[in-house]
Amino acid sequence: MEQEKKCPECSCTEFAQGTFGADSKLFPINIIFKPGKGSEVLAEICTKCGYILNMRVSKPEKFK
């Protein structure tokens, strides 16, 4: 049986995804600002209190 996910701050069970605007990307430390590198950052956000539950890049292969 799968447990229902809850916000650790307010116990809300409704979440949304968001990303940073204006081409904000995360880059590998040793390859900053090279064309084709980097990835958009996605965040899972509680819709009640705004707590960010997790963040991940959309293209992890760009960090190999």
mmJSON file of the N, C-alpha and C atoms, coordinates in Angstrom:
{"data_MODEL":{"atom_site":{
"group_PDB":["ATOM","ATOM","ATOM","ATOM","ATOM","ATOM","ATOM","ATOM","ATOM","ATOM","ATOM","ATOM","ATOM","ATOM","ATOM","ATOM","ATOM","ATOM","ATOM","ATOM","ATOM","ATOM","ATOM","ATOM","ATOM","ATOM","ATOM","ATOM","ATOM","ATOM","ATOM","ATOM","ATOM","ATOM","ATOM","ATOM","ATOM","ATOM","ATOM","ATOM","ATOM","ATOM","ATOM","ATOM","ATOM","ATOM","ATOM","ATOM","ATOM","ATOM","ATOM","ATOM","ATOM","ATOM","ATOM","ATOM","ATOM","ATOM","ATOM","ATOM","ATOM","ATOM","ATOM","ATOM","ATOM","ATOM","ATOM","ATOM","ATOM","ATOM","ATOM","ATOM","ATOM","ATOM","ATOM","ATOM","ATOM","ATOM","ATOM","ATOM","ATOM","ATOM","ATOM","ATOM","ATOM","ATOM","ATOM","ATOM","ATOM","ATOM","ATOM","ATOM","ATOM","ATOM","ATOM","ATOM","ATOM","ATOM","ATOM","ATOM","ATOM","ATOM","ATOM","ATOM","ATOM","ATOM","ATOM","ATOM","ATOM","ATOM","ATOM","ATOM","ATOM","ATOM","ATOM","ATOM","ATOM","ATOM","ATOM","ATOM","ATOM","ATOM","ATOM","ATOM","ATOM","ATOM","ATOM","ATOM","ATOM","ATOM","ATOM","ATOM","ATOM","ATOM","ATOM","ATOM","ATOM","ATOM","ATOM","ATOM","ATOM","ATOM","ATOM","ATOM","ATOM","ATOM","ATOM","ATOM","ATOM","ATOM","ATOM","ATOM","ATOM","ATOM","ATOM","ATOM","ATOM","ATOM","ATOM","ATOM","ATOM","ATOM","ATOM","ATOM","ATOM","ATOM","ATOM","ATOM","ATOM","ATOM","ATOM","ATOM","ATOM","ATOM","ATOM","ATOM","ATOM","ATOM","ATOM","ATOM","ATOM","ATOM","ATOM","ATOM","ATOM","ATOM","ATOM","ATOM","ATOM","ATOM","ATOM","ATOM"],
"id":[1,2,3,4,5,6,7,8,9,10,11,12,13,14,15,16,17,18,19,20,21,22,23,24,25,26,27,28,29,30,31,32,33,34,35,36,37,38,39,40,41,42,43,44,45,46,47,48,49,50,51,52,53,54,55,56,57,58,59,60,61,62,63,64,65,66,67,68,69,70,71,72,73,74,75,76,77,78,79,80,81,82,83,84,85,86,87,88,89,90,91,92,93,94,95,96,97,98,99,100,101,102,103,104,105,106,107,108,109,110,111,112,113,114,115,116,117,118,119,120,121,122,123,124,125,126,127,128,129,130,131,132,133,134,135,136,137,138,139,140,141,142,143,144,145,146,147,148,149,150,151,152,153,154,155,156,157,158,159,160,161,162,163,164,165,166,167,168,169,170,171,172,173,174,175,176,177,178,179,180,181,182,183,184,185,186,187,188,189,190,191,192],
"type_symbol":["N","C","C","N","C","C","N","C","C","N","C","C","N","C","C","N","C","C","N","C","C","N","C","C","N","C","C","N","C","C","N","C","C","N","C","C","N","C","C","N","C","C","N","C","C","N","C","C","N","C","C","N","C","C","N","C","C","N","C","C","N","C","C","N","C","C","N","C","C","N","C","C","N","C","C","N","C","C","N","C","C","N","C","C","N","C","C","N","C","C","N","C","C","N","C","C","N","C","C","N","C","C","N","C","C","N","C","C","N","C","C","N","C","C","N","C","C","N","C","C","N","C","C","N","C","C","N","C","C","N","C","C","N","C","C","N","C","C","N","C","C","N","C","C","N","C","C","N","C","C","N","C","C","N","C","C","N","C","C","N","C","C","N","C","C","N","C","C","N","C","C","N","C","C","N","C","C","N","C","C","N","C","C","N","C","C","N","C","C","N","C","C"],
"label_atom_id":["N","CA","C","N","CA","C","N","CA","C","N","CA","C","N","CA","C","N","CA","C","N","CA","C","N","CA","C","N","CA","C","N","CA","C","N","CA","C","N","CA","C","N","CA","C","N","CA","C","N","CA","C","N","CA","C","N","CA","C","N","CA","C","N","CA","C","N","CA","C","N","CA","C","N","CA","C","N","CA","C","N","CA","C","N","CA","C","N","CA","C","N","CA","C","N","CA","C","N","CA","C","N","CA","C","N","CA","C","N","CA","C","N","CA","C","N","CA","C","N","CA","C","N","CA","C","N","CA","C","N","CA","C","N","CA","C","N","CA","C","N","CA","C","N","CA","C","N","CA","C","N","CA","C","N","CA","C","N","CA","C","N","CA","C","N","CA","C","N","CA","C","N","CA","C","N","CA","C","N","CA","C","N","CA","C","N","CA","C","N","CA","C","N","CA","C","N","CA","C","N","CA","C","N","CA","C","N","CA","C","N","CA","C","N","CA","C","N","CA","C","N","CA","C"],
"label_alt_id":[null,null,null,null,null,null,null,null,null,null,null,null,null,null,null,null,null,null,null,null,null,null,null,null,null,null,null,null,null,null,null,null,null,null,null,null,null,null,null,null,null,null,null,null,null,null,null,null,null,null,null,null,null,null,null,null,null,null,null,null,null,null,null,null,null,null,null,null,null,null,null,null,null,null,null,null,null,null,null,null,null,null,null,null,null,null,null,null,null,null,null,null,null,null,null,null,null,null,null,null,null,null,null,null,null,null,null,null,null,null,null,null,null,null,null,null,null,null,null,null,null,null,null,null,null,null,null,null,null,null,null,null,null,null,null,null,null,null,null,null,null,null,null,null,null,null,null,null,null,null,null,null,null,null,null,null,null,null,null,null,null,null,null,null,null,null,null,null,null,null,null,null,null,null,null,null,null,null,null,null,null,null,null,null,null,null,null,null,null,null,null,null],
"label_comp_id":["MET","MET","MET","GLU","GLU","GLU","GLN","GLN","GLN","GLU","GLU","GLU","LYS","LYS","LYS","LYS","LYS","LYS","CYS","CYS","CYS","PRO","PRO","PRO","GLU","GLU","GLU","CYS","CYS","CYS","SER","SER","SER","CYS","CYS","CYS","THR","THR","THR","GLU","GLU","GLU","PHE","PHE","PHE","ALA","ALA","ALA","GLN","GLN","GLN","GLY","GLY","GLY","THR","THR","THR","PHE","PHE","PHE","GLY","GLY","GLY","ALA","ALA","ALA","ASP","ASP","ASP","SER","SER","SER","LYS","LYS","LYS","LEU","LEU","LEU","PHE","PHE","PHE","PRO","PRO","PRO","ILE","ILE","ILE","ASN","ASN","ASN","ILE","ILE","ILE","ILE","ILE","ILE","PHE","PHE","PHE","LYS","LYS","LYS","PRO","PRO","PRO","GLY","GLY","GLY","LYS","LYS","LYS","GLY","GLY","GLY","SER","SER","SER","GLU","GLU","GLU","VAL","VAL","VAL","LEU","LEU","LEU","ALA","ALA","ALA","GLU","GLU","GLU","ILE","ILE","ILE","CYS","CYS","CYS","THR","THR","THR","LYS","LYS","LYS","CYS","CYS","CYS","GLY","GLY","GLY","TYR","TYR","TYR","ILE","ILE","ILE","LEU","LEU","LEU","ASN","ASN","ASN","MET","MET","MET","ARG","ARG","ARG","VAL","VAL","VAL","SER","SER","SER","LYS","LYS","LYS","PRO","PRO","PRO","GLU","GLU","GLU","LYS","LYS","LYS","PHE","PHE","PHE","LYS","LYS","LYS"],
"label_asym_id":["A","A","A","A","A","A","A","A","A","A","A","A","A","A","A","A","A","A","A","A","A","A","A","A","A","A","A","A","A","A","A","A","A","A","A","A","A","A","A","A","A","A","A","A","A","A","A","A","A","A","A","A","A","A","A","A","A","A","A","A","A","A","A","A","A","A","A","A","A","A","A","A","A","A","A","A","A","A","A","A","A","A","A","A","A","A","A","A","A","A","A","A","A","A","A","A","A","A","A","A","A","A","A","A","A","A","A","A","A","A","A","A","A","A","A","A","A","A","A","A","A","A","A","A","A","A","A","A","A","A","A","A","A","A","A","A","A","A","A","A","A","A","A","A","A","A","A","A","A","A","A","A","A","A","A","A","A","A","A","A","A","A","A","A","A","A","A","A","A","A","A","A","A","A","A","A","A","A","A","A","A","A","A","A","A","A","A","A","A","A","A","A"],
"label_entity_id":["1","1","1","1","1","1","1","1","1","1","1","1","1","1","1","1","1","1","1","1","1","1","1","1","1","1","1","1","1","1","1","1","1","1","1","1","1","1","1","1","1","1","1","1","1","1","1","1","1","1","1","1","1","1","1","1","1","1","1","1","1","1","1","1","1","1","1","1","1","1","1","1","1","1","1","1","1","1","1","1","1","1","1","1","1","1","1","1","1","1","1","1","1","1","1","1","1","1","1","1","1","1","1","1","1","1","1","1","1","1","1","1","1","1","1","1","1","1","1","1","1","1","1","1","1","1","1","1","1","1","1","1","1","1","1","1","1","1","1","1","1","1","1","1","1","1","1","1","1","1","1","1","1","1","1","1","1","1","1","1","1","1","1","1","1","1","1","1","1","1","1","1","1","1","1","1","1","1","1","1","1","1","1","1","1","1","1","1","1","1","1","1"],
"label_seq_id":[1,1,1,2,2,2,3,3,3,4,4,4,5,5,5,6,6,6,7,7,7,8,8,8,9,9,9,10,10,10,11,11,11,12,12,12,13,13,13,14,14,14,15,15,15,16,16,16,17,17,17,18,18,18,19,19,19,20,20,20,21,21,21,22,22,22,23,23,23,24,24,24,25,25,25,26,26,26,27,27,27,28,28,28,29,29,29,30,30,30,31,31,31,32,32,32,33,33,33,34,34,34,35,35,35,36,36,36,37,37,37,38,38,38,39,39,39,40,40,40,41,41,41,42,42,42,43,43,43,44,44,44,45,45,45,46,46,46,47,47,47,48,48,48,49,49,49,50,50,50,51,51,51,52,52,52,53,53,53,54,54,54,55,55,55,56,56,56,57,57,57,58,58,58,59,59,59,60,60,60,61,61,61,62,62,62,63,63,63,64,64,64],
"pdbx_PDB_ins_code":[null,null,null,null,null,null,null,null,null,null,null,null,null,null,null,null,null,null,null,null,null,null,null,null,null,null,null,null,null,null,null,null,null,null,null,null,null,null,null,null,null,null,null,null,null,null,null,null,null,null,null,null,null,null,null,null,null,null,null,null,null,null,null,null,null,null,null,null,null,null,null,null,null,null,null,null,null,null,null,null,null,null,null,null,null,null,null,null,null,null,null,null,null,null,null,null,null,null,null,null,null,null,null,null,null,null,null,null,null,null,null,null,null,null,null,null,null,null,null,null,null,null,null,null,null,null,null,null,null,null,null,null,null,null,null,null,null,null,null,null,null,null,null,null,null,null,null,null,null,null,null,null,null,null,null,null,null,null,null,null,null,null,null,null,null,null,null,null,null,null,null,null,null,null,null,null,null,null,null,null,null,null,null,null,null,null,null,null,null,null,null,null],
"Cartn_x":[0.838,0.0,0.883,0.632,1.421,0.92,1.854,1.485,1.208,0.235,-0.073,1.038,1.553,2.616,2.021,2.711,2.259,3.408,3.073,4.063,4.554,5.878,6.401,6.142,5.782,5.535,4.072,3.138,1.734,0.788,1.319,0.56,-0.386,-0.281,-1.091,-0.719,-1.661,-1.397,-1.49,-1.556,-1.637,-0.329,0.225,1.52,1.463,2.388,2.509,3.99,4.279,5.663,5.907,7.126,7.503,8.948,9.341,10.714,11.105,12.39,12.874,12.689,12.388,12.174,13.45,13.304,14.384,15.616,15.384,16.467,17.432,16.947,17.8,18.06,19.316,19.714,20.778,20.894,21.947,23.037,24.289,25.41,26.376,27.073,28.152,29.2,29.794,30.733,31.875,32.415,33.578,33.212,31.913,31.503,30.435,30.659,29.655,29.509,28.265,27.885,28.41,28.633,28.981,27.692,27.572,26.349,26.027,24.77,24.328,24.47,25.128,25.282,24.256,24.104,23.166,21.765,20.916,19.572,18.62,17.378,16.319,16.141,15.86,15.62,14.117,13.625,12.212,12.054,11.036,10.786,9.373,9.209,7.884,7.526,6.387,6.024,4.677,4.592,3.315,2.449,1.22,0.346,-0.302,-0.13,-0.71,0.298,1.502,2.461,3.679,3.868,4.983,6.271,6.269,7.461,7.919,9.219,9.763,10.167,9.46,9.714,10.963,11.185,12.393,12.666,13.911,14.332,15.152,14.992,15.782,15.967,16.977,17.182,16.384,15.934,15.143,16.009,17.304,18.209,19.488,19.409,20.592,21.77,21.503,22.603,23.565,23.158,24.022,25.156,25.097,26.097,27.115,27.087,28.056,29.316],
"Cartn_y":[-1.186,0.0,1.251,2.164,3.38,4.445,5.058,6.121,7.407,8.151,9.445,10.425,11.143,12.117,13.346,13.832,15.019,16.012,17.283,18.332,18.219,18.238,18.137,19.394,20.485,21.736,21.907,21.582,21.885,20.696,19.548,18.309,18.352,19.362,19.438,18.281,17.827,16.734,17.174,18.477,18.984,19.665,19.242,19.74,20.163,21.015,21.473,21.459,21.525,21.632,23.014,23.501,24.807,24.778,25.83,25.977,27.443,27.702,29.071,29.67,30.952,31.595,32.163,32.806,33.519,32.648,31.424,30.527,30.177,30.142,29.746,28.257,27.896,26.495,26.212,24.949,24.494,23.895,24.247,23.777,22.969,21.995,21.319,22.365,22.225,23.227,23.517,22.502,22.709,23.049,23.182,23.462,24.563,25.638,26.696,27.447,27.632,28.448,27.969,26.69,26.169,25.809,26.158,25.842,24.348,24.033,22.642,21.969,22.607,22.022,22.651,22.047,22.555,22.003,22.203,21.659,22.53,22.55,23.244,22.577,23.368,22.85,22.814,21.645,21.471,21.346,21.976,21.916,21.421,20.606,20.174,21.012,21.701,22.734,22.431,22.632,22.516,23.706,23.441,24.526,25.299,24.827,25.545,26.509,26.016,26.867,27.27,26.65,27.009,26.263,25.339,24.563,23.794,23.796,23.045,21.669,20.655,19.286,18.701,18.954,18.477,19.293,19.211,19.867,18.855,18.866,17.981,18.632,18.193,18.705,17.848,18.445,17.704,16.833,17.157,16.396,16.021,15.022,14.669,14.186,13.705,13.231,14.358,15.594,16.74,16.9,16.144,16.269,15.138,14.317,13.216,13.691],
"Cartn_z":[0.0,0.0,0.0,-0.921,-1.043,-0.073,0.649,1.586,0.837,1.332,0.746,1.14,0.15,0.405,1.08,2.132,2.85,2.988,2.974,3.212,4.657,4.877,6.234,7.084,6.453,7.176,7.591,6.682,6.966,6.764,6.368,6.14,4.933,4.098,2.882,1.958,1.154,0.217,-1.243,-1.487,-2.858,-3.24,-4.375,-4.815,-6.275,-6.657,-8.036,-8.388,-9.691,-10.121,-10.679,-10.493,-11.015,-11.477,-12.181,-12.646,-12.551,-12.571,-12.56,-13.945,-14.028,-15.315,-15.906,-17.045,-17.739,-17.982,-18.461,-18.85,-17.723,-16.499,-15.371,-15.453,-15.548,-15.631,-14.58,-14.246,-13.358,-14.233,-13.957,-14.762,-13.917,-14.532,-13.816,-13.419,-12.266,-11.745,-12.717,-13.364,-14.234,-15.677,-15.995,-17.376,-17.395,-16.708,-16.608,-17.932,-18.349,-19.508,-20.852,-21.018,-22.34,-23.049,-24.321,-25.067,-25.01,-24.812,-24.778,-23.434,-22.494,-21.164,-20.23,-19.098,-18.114,-18.323,-17.342,-17.396,-16.591,-17.025,-16.304,-14.939,-13.909,-12.561,-12.314,-11.912,-11.603,-10.093,-9.549,-8.109,-7.853,-6.818,-6.373,-5.156,-5.226,-4.264,-3.617,-2.315,-1.609,-2.008,-2.432,-2.892,-1.75,-0.513,0.626,1.262,1.575,2.293,1.459,0.287,-0.582,-0.307,0.623,0.946,-0.296,-0.572,-1.698,-1.19,-1.678,-1.233,-1.865,-3.137,-3.789,-5.036,-5.454,-6.687,-7.464,-8.783,-9.627,-10.993,-11.71,-13.06,-14.033,-15.13,-16.101,-17.015,-17.127,-18.001,-17.25,-16.358,-15.564,-16.399,-17.607,-18.462,-18.84,-18.727,-19.049,-18.027,-16.918,-15.857,-15.875,-16.916,-17.031,-17.701],
"occupancy":[1.0,1.0,1.0,1.0,1.0,1.0,1.0,1.0,1.0,1.0,1.0,1.0,1.0,1.0,1.0,1.0,1.0,1.0,1.0,1.0,1.0,1.0,1.0,1.0,1.0,1.0,1.0,1.0,1.0,1.0,1.0,1.0,1.0,1.0,1.0,1.0,1.0,1.0,1.0,1.0,1.0,1.0,1.0,1.0,1.0,1.0,1.0,1.0,1.0,1.0,1.0,1.0,1.0,1.0,1.0,1.0,1.0,1.0,1.0,1.0,1.0,1.0,1.0,1.0,1.0,1.0,1.0,1.0,1.0,1.0,1.0,1.0,1.0,1.0,1.0,1.0,1.0,1.0,1.0,1.0,1.0,1.0,1.0,1.0,1.0,1.0,1.0,1.0,1.0,1.0,1.0,1.0,1.0,1.0,1.0,1.0,1.0,1.0,1.0,1.0,1.0,1.0,1.0,1.0,1.0,1.0,1.0,1.0,1.0,1.0,1.0,1.0,1.0,1.0,1.0,1.0,1.0,1.0,1.0,1.0,1.0,1.0,1.0,1.0,1.0,1.0,1.0,1.0,1.0,1.0,1.0,1.0,1.0,1.0,1.0,1.0,1.0,1.0,1.0,1.0,1.0,1.0,1.0,1.0,1.0,1.0,1.0,1.0,1.0,1.0,1.0,1.0,1.0,1.0,1.0,1.0,1.0,1.0,1.0,1.0,1.0,1.0,1.0,1.0,1.0,1.0,1.0,1.0,1.0,1.0,1.0,1.0,1.0,1.0,1.0,1.0,1.0,1.0,1.0,1.0,1.0,1.0,1.0,1.0,1.0,1.0,1.0,1.0,1.0,1.0,1.0,1.0],
"B_iso_or_equiv":[0.0,0.0,0.0,0.0,0.0,0.0,0.0,0.0,0.0,0.0,0.0,0.0,0.0,0.0,0.0,0.0,0.0,0.0,0.0,0.0,0.0,0.0,0.0,0.0,0.0,0.0,0.0,0.0,0.0,0.0,0.0,0.0,0.0,0.0,0.0,0.0,0.0,0.0,0.0,0.0,0.0,0.0,0.0,0.0,0.0,0.0,0.0,0.0,0.0,0.0,0.0,0.0,0.0,0.0,0.0,0.0,0.0,0.0,0.0,0.0,0.0,0.0,0.0,0.0,0.0,0.0,0.0,0.0,0.0,0.0,0.0,0.0,0.0,0.0,0.0,0.0,0.0,0.0,0.0,0.0,0.0,0.0,0.0,0.0,0.0,0.0,0.0,0.0,0.0,0.0,0.0,0.0,0.0,0.0,0.0,0.0,0.0,0.0,0.0,0.0,0.0,0.0,0.0,0.0,0.0,0.0,0.0,0.0,0.0,0.0,0.0,0.0,0.0,0.0,0.0,0.0,0.0,0.0,0.0,0.0,0.0,0.0,0.0,0.0,0.0,0.0,0.0,0.0,0.0,0.0,0.0,0.0,0.0,0.0,0.0,0.0,0.0,0.0,0.0,0.0,0.0,0.0,0.0,0.0,0.0,0.0,0.0,0.0,0.0,0.0,0.0,0.0,0.0,0.0,0.0,0.0,0.0,0.0,0.0,0.0,0.0,0.0,0.0,0.0,0.0,0.0,0.0,0.0,0.0,0.0,0.0,0.0,0.0,0.0,0.0,0.0,0.0,0.0,0.0,0.0,0.0,0.0,0.0,0.0,0.0,0.0,0.0,0.0,0.0,0.0,0.0,0.0],
"pdbx_formal_charge":[null,null,null,null,null,null,null,null,null,null,null,null,null,null,null,null,null,null,null,null,null,null,null,null,null,null,null,null,null,null,null,null,null,null,null,null,null,null,null,null,null,null,null,null,null,null,null,null,null,null,null,null,null,null,null,null,null,null,null,null,null,null,null,null,null,null,null,null,null,null,null,null,null,null,null,null,null,null,null,null,null,null,null,null,null,null,null,null,null,null,null,null,null,null,null,null,null,null,null,null,null,null,null,null,null,null,null,null,null,null,null,null,null,null,null,null,null,null,null,null,null,null,null,null,null,null,null,null,null,null,null,null,null,null,null,null,null,null,null,null,null,null,null,null,null,null,null,null,null,null,null,null,null,null,null,null,null,null,null,null,null,null,null,null,null,null,null,null,null,null,null,null,null,null,null,null,null,null,null,null,null,null,null,null,null,null,null,null,null,null,null,null],
"auth_seq_id":[1,1,1,2,2,2,3,3,3,4,4,4,5,5,5,6,6,6,7,7,7,8,8,8,9,9,9,10,10,10,11,11,11,12,12,12,13,13,13,14,14,14,15,15,15,16,16,16,17,17,17,18,18,18,19,19,19,20,20,20,21,21,21,22,22,22,23,23,23,24,24,24,25,25,25,26,26,26,27,27,27,28,28,28,29,29,29,30,30,30,31,31,31,32,32,32,33,33,33,34,34,34,35,35,35,36,36,36,37,37,37,38,38,38,39,39,39,40,40,40,41,41,41,42,42,42,43,43,43,44,44,44,45,45,45,46,46,46,47,47,47,48,48,48,49,49,49,50,50,50,51,51,51,52,52,52,53,53,53,54,54,54,55,55,55,56,56,56,57,57,57,58,58,58,59,59,59,60,60,60,61,61,61,62,62,62,63,63,63,64,64,64],
"auth_comp_id":["MET","MET","MET","GLU","GLU","GLU","GLN","GLN","GLN","GLU","GLU","GLU","LYS","LYS","LYS","LYS","LYS","LYS","CYS","CYS","CYS","PRO","PRO","PRO","GLU","GLU","GLU","CYS","CYS","CYS","SER","SER","SER","CYS","CYS","CYS","THR","THR","THR","GLU","GLU","GLU","PHE","PHE","PHE","ALA","ALA","ALA","GLN","GLN","GLN","GLY","GLY","GLY","THR","THR","THR","PHE","PHE","PHE","GLY","GLY","GLY","ALA","ALA","ALA","ASP","ASP","ASP","SER","SER","SER","LYS","LYS","LYS","LEU","LEU","LEU","PHE","PHE","PHE","PRO","PRO","PRO","ILE","ILE","ILE","ASN","ASN","ASN","ILE","ILE","ILE","ILE","ILE","ILE","PHE","PHE","PHE","LYS","LYS","LYS","PRO","PRO","PRO","GLY","GLY","GLY","LYS","LYS","LYS","GLY","GLY","GLY","SER","SER","SER","GLU","GLU","GLU","VAL","VAL","VAL","LEU","LEU","LEU","ALA","ALA","ALA","GLU","GLU","GLU","ILE","ILE","ILE","CYS","CYS","CYS","THR","THR","THR","LYS","LYS","LYS","CYS","CYS","CYS","GLY","GLY","GLY","TYR","TYR","TYR","ILE","ILE","ILE","LEU","LEU","LEU","ASN","ASN","ASN","MET","MET","MET","ARG","ARG","ARG","VAL","VAL","VAL","SER","SER","SER","LYS","LYS","LYS","PRO","PRO","PRO","GLU","GLU","GLU","LYS","LYS","LYS","PHE","PHE","PHE","LYS","LYS","LYS"],
"auth_asym_id":["A","A","A","A","A","A","A","A","A","A","A","A","A","A","A","A","A","A","A","A","A","A","A","A","A","A","A","A","A","A","A","A","A","A","A","A","A","A","A","A","A","A","A","A","A","A","A","A","A","A","A","A","A","A","A","A","A","A","A","A","A","A","A","A","A","A","A","A","A","A","A","A","A","A","A","A","A","A","A","A","A","A","A","A","A","A","A","A","A","A","A","A","A","A","A","A","A","A","A","A","A","A","A","A","A","A","A","A","A","A","A","A","A","A","A","A","A","A","A","A","A","A","A","A","A","A","A","A","A","A","A","A","A","A","A","A","A","A","A","A","A","A","A","A","A","A","A","A","A","A","A","A","A","A","A","A","A","A","A","A","A","A","A","A","A","A","A","A","A","A","A","A","A","A","A","A","A","A","A","A","A","A","A","A","A","A","A","A","A","A","A","A"],
"auth_atom_id":["N","CA","C","N","CA","C","N","CA","C","N","CA","C","N","CA","C","N","CA","C","N","CA","C","N","CA","C","N","CA","C","N","CA","C","N","CA","C","N","CA","C","N","CA","C","N","CA","C","N","CA","C","N","CA","C","N","CA","C","N","CA","C","N","CA","C","N","CA","C","N","CA","C","N","CA","C","N","CA","C","N","CA","C","N","CA","C","N","CA","C","N","CA","C","N","CA","C","N","CA","C","N","CA","C","N","CA","C","N","CA","C","N","CA","C","N","CA","C","N","CA","C","N","CA","C","N","CA","C","N","CA","C","N","CA","C","N","CA","C","N","CA","C","N","CA","C","N","CA","C","N","CA","C","N","CA","C","N","CA","C","N","CA","C","N","CA","C","N","CA","C","N","CA","C","N","CA","C","N","CA","C","N","CA","C","N","CA","C","N","CA","C","N","CA","C","N","CA","C","N","CA","C","N","CA","C","N","CA","C","N","CA","C","N","CA","C","N","CA","C","N","CA","C"],
"pdbx_PDB_model_num":[1,1,1,1,1,1,1,1,1,1,1,1,1,1,1,1,1,1,1,1,1,1,1,1,1,1,1,1,1,1,1,1,1,1,1,1,1,1,1,1,1,1,1,1,1,1,1,1,1,1,1,1,1,1,1,1,1,1,1,1,1,1,1,1,1,1,1,1,1,1,1,1,1,1,1,1,1,1,1,1,1,1,1,1,1,1,1,1,1,1,1,1,1,1,1,1,1,1,1,1,1,1,1,1,1,1,1,1,1,1,1,1,1,1,1,1,1,1,1,1,1,1,1,1,1,1,1,1,1,1,1,1,1,1,1,1,1,1,1,1,1,1,1,1,1,1,1,1,1,1,1,1,1,1,1,1,1,1,1,1,1,1,1,1,1,1,1,1,1,1,1,1,1,1,1,1,1,1,1,1,1,1,1,1,1,1,1,1,1,1,1,1]
}}}
